[in-house]
Structures are given as C-alpha cells and as structure tokens.
Amino acid sequence: MSSIFLQALGSDFARLHPKLQRRFSVNVADGVACVGTGVMDRIWHAAFARPFLALGGTRNVLVPIAGRNVPFRIENYPYVDSYGRETVTFVRTFHLPGRQRRFDATMVYDHQRSRIVDYLGSHQHIATDLDFWADEHGGLVIRSGDHRLHERWLSCRVPELLAGTAEVRESYDDEAGRFRIQVTVVNRRFGPLFGYSGTFTADYVDVAENGVPASVMPRREEMRT
C-alpha cells in the first residue's frame, strides 16, 4: 500500500528531495513512523489573533504563545482509524518556557475526491482539504482550503472571516543535514495570523515493535469530511 502522500502527490512525489520522499512515505503496510526533533527559530502571532489562538489552544489547534529558539518535536505515526481509514498523525509539540504546547492534526486520504483531508485538534472537530505539490527545488508545499466545523450535531463551513489559509513549506538542507519547515497562517481580510519556522532531524520508528503511542491519538474521531 502506498502512503497517502504519494496518492495525493502522484507523479510530483518523485520530484521531492529523497529525504522528503522517505519522510512522507510512512504508511501502515510498512509499519514505520517518522519522529522529528529540532528547534523552531521563531513562533509568532498577530496580537489581535491571541484570543482566537487561546481558544483553539484548548483543543490543541495552533499555539497562542510566541517564542524564539523553541525545542520542537513532530510525530508522524500511520495507523488505521475506527472507520477503517489509513491515517497519519501530525502531532507538533513546542517546549515553551514553563509550558508545553501542542498543535495536533490527523490526515486521511479521501478516495472519493482524490485528496487528503486534515482533521485539526485533539477532537478532530475542524476538517480542511489540503493541496500538495513539489516546488522547483524538491521541497514540499501544502496549502489548506475551506474549513468545516464538525461538533456533535453541528456541521458547517467556517466563514472566511474567521478562518485562515495555512501554507506549509518543507525542504531538506543537504549542507546542514536537517529538514527546514516554515508555516504561515493568513486570514484573507486581516492578514497574517500565526506561524513558525525552524529545522529538525528525523528518526524512523518501527511501529510493529513499538506500537502507536496513545499520546498522539485523537480523543475523538470524526467521520464527516
């Protein structure tokens, strides 16, 4: 079985740097996870966005605290969820002074629409479609689309006024021997809301031997996309 990222990228996958190809090849059949550790040079947010980030932070969506030289960990574990979908975790942990903050996401491949759906937060209550492509230097670009809110009986599109478009750029620096990542979230009306950038190295974990840690699993799984 190929990874959900290979399915999303198609022929573009071969244009990625070999280190990125390995990192985004994690899948259930191979039983290997990717765990990255490094430092975010900067985590920032717009002052006016702080209340919304604080609210999202209660369910591990975005990070409401700014900082520099912040130790960072990202855990990408493949597993099959309770609905039978191959899923990959994107659990990002920021070790800020005095407190640890998390930004959780889980990604599944929607075969009906031939694209990846990203569930944000510890309860998968926000779903967004993602577009993937390789840039001219072998880096990976991910951009979010419309957001849908799924909370108990409520299911609706998040208005553009309240939503942000996220762009993730990940590359591999051969000279430094590290992955580079830059994340920016922008509201179409109010401008930049939140972001972070830094570098990390990756280790590959045998899931068959070690299992998927309960700490990276969502507290609730959502079927609606």
Order of alpha helices (4+ residues) and beta strands (2+ residues): alpha-alpha-beta-alpha-beta-beta-beta-beta-beta-beta-beta-beta-beta-beta-beta-beta-beta-alpha
